[in-house]
Amino acid sequence: MTQYITRRILISIPLLFGISIITFVIINMAPGDPLTALLNPEDQLSISVRDVEELRRRLGLDRPGPVRYVIWLKEALTGNLGFSYQTKRPVIEMIVEKLPVTISLMGVALALAVSIGVVFGVLSALRQYSIVDYSLSVVSFFMISIPQFFFALSGMLIFAVWLGWLPVFGMWTAGRDPELGDVVRHAILPISALMLQDIAVYMRYTRASMLDTLSAEYVLTARAKGLSETLVLWKHVFRNALVPLVTVLGLSLPALIGGALIIETIFSWPGVGSLAYTSLLQRDYPVQMAVLLMGATAVLAANLLTDVAYAWVDPRVRHS
């Protein structure tokens, strides 16, 4: 297992290198100029061409693209991701400041989605072709078909505008000291928008996997030995039904990261997603590079954790 993990990490290094090149090229090909976003519109009329060129030189934007990428890569390998054009703060400091907020949002959404989805999936499989099964299937198909941003906007309209039950923007009420209850109220809508679609996905996969496992020969053998139905379901059926869910969980993590970026922007949640959106509007290249590289690293790490989890869930799987 140790050799397998080491080999996968070594394979991830050239992948990250290739992703960083593609990301750098796309960012620099995008329309717009960091200087345009950096300068005050009123100052652009009075500032001289020499001053603009001097500012461009100070930011390193006067150098060719390949030279700027090599300089960025050399600094990134030492842990220096540069400084923000707008705030003049270290990029790594800005991301570390926002990362716990995003992780808490994603972590709660993922935990609730897996827990609720698996419970409903097991219930649907055990009550196959019943009213409960049909009802859960209809609801799950509806939730799978609707994108996350639609749930977000619908939740804002219904629970914030029409009913006035929940706040819309931010992580806590402006002008008040952060309190746990206030943060929870602000987090309900973004977490719900993030997890509803995933609940449906986990429920459908759990139901299909449970039904497939229930008809397996070793389950019939366990029942023929006189084992209780509870023991058969939880020891022989449920654990083996979890194996396909490991793949679904690993594949859903990248989508969850992308969804968190959108949901944070909609709800003004002060996490990495809002930081990425702001840096995009301001043409803040160092912040954009750092956020995208962090996302790529998270995706590769999720794939590695998925493979490792297979060996833990399924004893037949061994990595050499």
N, C-alpha and C positions, 0 to 999 in steps of 0.2 A: 504493500500500500504506500509506503514511504517513497519507493522508487517511482510509483505511478504519479503521485502528487508532484514530486520533483520534476518529472518529465513534462507534466502538463504546465507547470509554472514556466519551464524553459521554453515551451512552445508559445506561451502567451506573450513572451517578450517581443519576438518579431511581429506578432499580431498588433500589439500596442504601438510599436514603431510605425507599422503601416497605417494604422488608424490615425496616429498623430499627423502623418504626412497628408492624408486625405482631408482631415479636419482643417489643417493649416491652409491648404489650397482653397477649400470651399469658403472659409472665412474671408480670405483675402480677395477672392473673386466676387464676393457679395458687393452690391452697389453701396455707395456711401463712403465717407472718409471720416476717420476718427477726429480729425481736426475740425470738421464741420460741426460735429456733435459737441466738441470740447469748447469751442469759442462761443461767446455770447453773440447772438444775431446782431445786436447793436454795434458790437466791437468789430464785426466782420467788415463793416463799411469804412472804418477808420484805420484799421490795422494795415500795415504796409506788407508788401510782398516779401521783403527781407525778413520781417518778423515772423511771418508764416513759415518761411523756409527754415528759419532758426529753430522754431518750435518743432518742425518736422524732423530736423536733425537731432534735437534733444531726445525725441521719442524713438529715434532709430528708424523712422518710416522712410528715410531717404535711401536706405540700402536696398539692394535687390532681395526678392523674396527668398531664394535659397540661402542667402547669407543670414537673413533674419531667422530663418528656421533653425539653422545650425546653432546660432547663438542661443535661441530659446531652448533647444534640445540639450545643449551643454549645461545650461543653468538648471533645467528641469531635473536632470540626472543627479544634481546636488541638492534637490529639494527646493530650489528657488523657482517659483512659477511666475516671477515678475511682479510688477506693480500695476495697479489699476490706473488707466489714463485719467479717469474722472476723480477718484478719491485720493489718489497717490498712496494708497495703503497697500501692503503686501497682499497679493491674491490669496496665498495660502491662509493668511490670517482671516480674510473675509469669508472663505469657504468653511474653515473650522468654526467660525462664529455662527454660520447658518446651518451647518450640517446636522447638529442635534435636533433642530426643529423639524427638518425634513425626515430624519430617521424616526422620530417619535410619531409623526403623522403616518408614514408608510408602515411602521412596525405594528401600530394598533390596527390599521386597516387590514393588513395581511393576516394578523392573528384572528381577527373577528371573521374575515372572509373564509379562512380555512376552517375554523371551528363551526360556524353556522352552516357552511356549504357541506361539510362532511356529515354533520348530524342530519340535515335534511336529505342528503343523498342516501344515507343508510335507511332512514325512515321510508323514503320513496321505494327503495329496493325491497324492504321487508313487507311493504303494503302494495306490491305490484298490481297494477290494473285496478286499484281502488280509487275512490274519490280523492283521497289524499294524494295519491300518485299522479293522477291527472291534473289536479290543481297545482301541485308543485311544478309539474312539467310545463304547464301553460305560463306560469309566472317566470320560470327560468328562461324559457324561450323569449319572453318579452324583455327580460333584463339583458340577455345576451345581445339582442338586436339593437339596443339603444346605447349610443356612445356615452362616455363618462361626462362630457361637457354638457350633454342634454340633461342628465340627472342633476348636475350642479346648478344649471340655470333654472330648472323646474323646482328644485328644492329652495332656491333663493326666492322665487316668485311665490310659492305656496306657504312656506313656513316662516319666511322673513317679511314679505310684503303683505300678503293677504291675511295671514294669521298673526303675525308679529310675535311669534314664539321664540325665534332664534335670531342672533345677530348675523350680519352678512359678511362684513369685511374684518380683516385683521385677526390677531391671535388673542387680544384682550381689549376691553373697552378703553378708548382713549381718555386720558386724564385721570385714570384710576390705577392704583397699584395692582400688578398682576396677582390674581387669586386663582386657586385650582378650579373652583366652580365656574368662574368666568371663562377660563381657558377651555374647560370641557364644553361649555355652551358654544363657544366659537368653533370648536373642533368637530361638532356633530355633523354639520353639513359637509365639510370637505371629506371627512372620513367616510360618510355614507356614500358620497359620489364616487369615491375611490373603490369601495368594496362591493357595491351592489352587483356590478357585472362579474366580478370574480366569484362572488357567492354562487351565482348561477353556473359558472364554469365548473367549479369544484363539485357542486351538487350533481351535475350531469355525469361527470367522470366517475364520481363515487358510486352513483346508482348503477352505471354500466359495469363498472369493475366488480361491484358486489354481486350483481346478477350472474356475471360470468363465473365468479368464484363459487357461488352457491351451487352451481351445477357440476362442479369438479368432482372427480372420482374420490379424492382423499376426503372430501367433506361427507360424501355418502358413506365412506368407510368409518369415519369418526362417529357418525350417527348410528351405524350398525353395531359399533362397539358399546353402545349404550351411554355415551357421553351426554351430558345435559345440553339443551339447546343453547343456553347462554354461553357455555364453554366452547361449543362448536362455533358459534357466531364470532366471539371475540378473540379466540386463540387461533382458529384455523381459517376463518373467512376474512375477518376484518384486517388482520396483519397482511395477508397476501393481497387483499384488495388495495392496500396502500401503495403497492409498488408502482402502478401507473400514475398515481397521484404525485409521486416524486418528480416525474418528468414534467407534469403540468405545473407543479410549483416552481421548478427551476425555470421553465419557459415564461412564467408569468411575472417573474421578478423584473426583467427588463421592461416589460409593458407597464408594470407598476411604477417604475422610475419615471418613464415618459409621462404616464398619467399624473404623477405627482407634480411634475413641472407645469402641466396645464392647469390642474386644480389649484395649485398655489397661486398662479397668476390670476385666476378668476376670483378667488376669495382673498387676495392680497395677503396670503399666509407668508410670513417673513422667513422663508426658507431658501434653499438653493435654487428652487424653481423661479422664484421671484427675482433672485439675483441674476440668473441666466437671462430672463426676459429683459431686465433693465440693461444688462450689458449688451444685449442684442440691439436695443433701441439706441444706445449710446455709442455703438461701434467700439466697444471696449474689448479689443482683441485678446489681451492677456487673460481676462476673466472668462471669455468665451472658450478659449483653448483649455483652460483648467477645468471648467465645468464639464465639457465634452469628454476630456480625457478621464475624468473621474467617473463619468457614466459608463465609458467603455470598460474601465477597470472593474466596475461593479458587475457588468454583464459577464465578463470572463470569470470573475470570482463566483458568480451564481452558477455558471455551468460546471465549474470545478466542484462546488459543494453538492450539486445534483449527483454527479458521478460518485462522490464519496458516500453520499446518503444511500445510494443503491446497495452498496456493500453492507450497510448497517440494517437496512430494511429486508433485503433478500439475501439469506445466507448462501444461496447458490452462486451469487456473484462474487468473484474474487479478482483482485487486480494484482498483477505481478510486476 
